[in-house]
Amino acid sequence: MRKRREAGLRPGDATEALIERTLTGDVRAFEALVTQHYGQVYAFACRMVGAEAAEDVAQDVFLRVYRALPSYRGDASFTTWLYRITHNTCLDYRRRQRRERERSLSLDGTAGSEEAAPLEWLAAEDSAGADPQAQAEALDLHAKLQQALMRLSDKHRAVLVLHDVHGFRYEEIKDIVGCSLGTVRSRLYYARRELKRLLQEMWPGEFEALLVAKERQHRAGGAPPA
């Protein structure tokens, strides 16, 4: 069995067991590993590349994971290692998008749209059981937030989503995106400020209403049952 540092997986860990079985050629073990982590990868990809491309990106991520698994040594947690691959795969996808737009622009003088598809799956999840008006507000809120997110640079969007959406600590984000701790803090500060500015710029009369709708969602989703 390969040696791992204490920062990585512990012997007997369920994920460790799946990794070890995968490395012996157990296909079902890898399928279980994918099932265990697919939701996290897909959610991050949605915010980084848009909902329409997220499934393709997620599939590419797990193909890369399968190929790279023999080199995983547990220097960081498996989740951190997985998000590092996911982050890099999203950046690769965005670079391909930009190259394709540049080629399109050179051929016909027009560029592709930057507007991302709304995150219907997330709106539906957050507003489950809500009345139709609340569901419509939730869908509108997430569509607007996603459009604004996609106007951030890739590096700022990544840090914002990793910290504010997925709950990673600064130290973990540093390892995922490959920058210093100070850079993580700086990017997060800028990204939050820029996102707020974009929302105010894109929907000047609706920004406060968006905040109210978000707070209403939070109360509805977090209120204890009667």
C-alpha positions in Angstrom: 0.0 0.0 0.0 1.3 3.4 -0.9 2.5 5.6 2.0 0.6 8.8 2.6 1.3 11.8 4.8 -0.9 12.6 7.8 -2.4 15.6 5.9 -4.0 13.2 3.4 -6.2 10.2 3.9 -6.0 8.0 6.9 -5.8 4.2 6.7 -9.4 2.8 6.9 -10.9 6.0 5.5 -13.8 5.2 3.1 -12.3 7.3 0.3 -8.9 5.7 0.9 -10.4 2.3 0.5 -12.1 3.2 -2.7 -8.8 4.7 -4.1 -6.9 1.6 -3.2 -9.5 -0.7 -4.8 -9.6 1.5 -7.9 -5.8 1.1 -8.2 -6.2 -2.7 -8.3 -8.5 -2.3 -11.3 -11.9 -2.3 -9.4 -14.1 -0.3 -11.8 -17.1 -0.3 -9.3 -14.9 1.3 -6.7 -14.1 4.2 -9.0 -17.8 4.5 -9.9 -18.5 4.8 -6.2 -15.8 7.4 -5.8 -17.4 9.4 -8.7 -20.8 9.1 -7.1 -19.5 10.3 -3.8 -17.9 13.5 -5.2 -19.8 14.2 -8.5 -22.2 16.7 -6.9 -19.4 18.9 -5.5 -17.5 18.9 -8.8 -20.6 19.6 -10.9 -21.7 22.5 -8.6 -18.3 24.2 -8.8 -18.2 23.7 -12.6 -21.6 25.3 -13.0 -20.4 28.5 -11.4 -17.1 28.5 -13.3 -18.2 27.6 -16.8 -22.0 27.8 -16.8 -24.6 25.1 -16.5 -24.6 24.1 -20.1 -21.0 23.0 -20.1 -20.8 21.8 -16.5 -21.6 18.2 -17.2 -18.9 17.9 -19.9 -16.4 19.5 -17.6 -17.3 17.2 -14.7 -16.8 14.2 -16.9 -13.4 15.5 -18.0 -12.5 16.0 -14.4 -13.1 12.4 -13.4 -11.3 11.2 -16.5 -8.3 13.2 -15.3 -8.7 11.9 -11.8 -8.7 8.3 -13.0 -5.5 8.9 -14.9 -3.8 10.8 -12.1 -4.9 8.6 -9.2 -1.7 6.5 -9.2 0.3 9.7 -8.5 -1.9 10.8 -5.5 0.2 10.6 -2.3 -2.1 12.4 0.2 0.1 15.5 0.5 -3.2 17.3 0.7 -6.7 16.0 1.4 -8.4 14.1 -1.4 -11.0 16.9 -1.6 -8.4 19.6 -2.0 -6.6 17.5 -4.7 -9.9 16.9 -6.5 -10.8 20.6 -6.5 -7.4 21.4 -7.8 -8.0 19.2 -10.8 -11.5 20.6 -11.2 -10.3 24.2 -11.0 -7.6 23.5 -13.7 -10.1 21.7 -15.9 -12.5 24.7 -15.7 -9.6 27.0 -16.6 -8.7 24.8 -19.6 -12.3 24.9 -20.8 -12.4 28.7 -20.5 -9.2 29.0 -22.4 -10.6 26.9 -25.2 -13.7 29.1 -25.2 -11.6 32.2 -25.6 -9.6 30.7 -28.4 -12.8 29.6 -30.2 -14.3 33.1 -29.8 -11.1 34.7 -31.2 -11.2 32.4 -34.2 -14.9 33.1 -34.7 -14.2 36.9 -34.5 -11.4 36.6 -37.0 -13.6 34.7 -39.5 -16.9 36.6 -39.3 -16.3 39.7 -37.1 -18.6 38.5 -34.3 -17.9 37.0 -30.9 -19.8 34.4 -28.9 -22.0 35.4 -26.0 -20.6 35.5 -22.5 -24.0 35.1 -20.9 -24.3 31.9 -19.0 -27.4 29.7 -18.6 -29.3 30.2 -15.4 -28.7 27.6 -12.7 -32.2 26.1 -12.7 -31.1 23.0 -10.8 -29.8 25.2 -7.9 -32.9 27.4 -7.8 -35.1 24.4 -7.7 -33.1 22.9 -4.9 -33.0 26.0 -2.8 -36.7 26.8 -3.2 -38.0 23.2 -2.8 -41.5 23.4 -1.2 -41.8 27.1 -1.7 -44.8 28.8 -3.3 -44.7 29.6 -7.0 -43.8 33.2 -6.5 -40.8 32.3 -4.2 -39.7 29.8 -6.8 -39.8 32.4 -9.6 -37.9 34.9 -7.4 -35.3 32.2 -6.6 -34.8 31.4 -10.3 -34.5 35.1 -11.2 -32.0 35.6 -8.4 -29.7 32.8 -9.4 -29.9 33.7 -13.0 -28.7 37.3 -12.2 -26.0 36.1 -9.8 -24.7 33.6 -12.4 -24.6 36.3 -15.1 -22.7 38.6 -12.8 -20.3 35.8 -11.6 -19.4 35.0 -15.3 -18.3 38.6 -15.7 -15.6 38.2 -13.0 -12.2 37.0 -14.2 -11.6 33.3 -13.8 -9.2 33.7 -11.0 -11.5 36.0 -8.9 -14.6 33.9 -9.6 -12.7 30.7 -8.5 -11.7 32.1 -5.1 -15.1 33.6 -4.5 -17.0 30.4 -5.3 -14.5 28.1 -3.4 -14.8 30.3 -0.2 -18.3 31.7 -0.2 -20.2 28.9 -1.9 -18.2 25.7 -1.1 -16.8 26.8 2.2 -13.1 26.1 1.7 -10.6 27.8 4.1 -7.9 30.2 2.8 -5.2 27.5 3.3 -7.2 25.0 1.2 -7.9 27.5 -1.6 -4.2 28.4 -1.7 -3.4 24.8 -2.5 -6.3 24.4 -5.0 -5.6 27.5 -7.1 -1.8 27.6 -6.6 -1.2 31.0 -5.2 -0.1 32.6 -1.9 -2.3 33.1 1.1 -2.2 36.9 0.7 -3.2 36.5 -2.9 -6.3 34.4 -1.9 -7.4 37.1 0.6 -6.8 39.9 -2.0 -8.7 38.1 -4.7 -11.6 37.3 -2.4 -11.8 41.0 -1.3 -11.8 42.2 -4.9 -14.2 39.6 -6.1 -16.8 40.4 -3.5 -16.5 44.1 -4.2 -16.6 43.6 -7.9 -19.6 41.2 -7.8 -21.6 43.8 -5.8 -20.6 46.5 -8.2 -21.7 44.4 -11.2 -25.0 43.6 -9.6 -25.7 47.3 -9.0 -24.6 48.2 -12.5 -26.5 45.5 -14.3 -29.7 45.8 -12.3 -29.5 49.2 -10.6 -33.2 49.3 -9.5 -33.3 45.6 -8.4 -30.2 45.1 -6.3 -31.9 45.7 -3.0 -34.8 43.5 -4.1 -32.3 40.8 -4.9 -30.9 41.0 -1.3 -34.4 40.9 0.1 -35.2 37.8 -2.0 -32.0 36.1 -0.9 -32.7 36.8 2.7 -36.3 35.5 2.2 -34.8 32.3 0.7 -32.4 31.9 3.6 -35.2 32.3 6.2 -37.5 29.9 4.3 -34.8 27.3 3.9 -33.3 27.6 7.4 -36.4 28.1 9.6 -37.0 25.2 12.0 -40.1 23.2 11.5 -43.2 24.2 13.5 
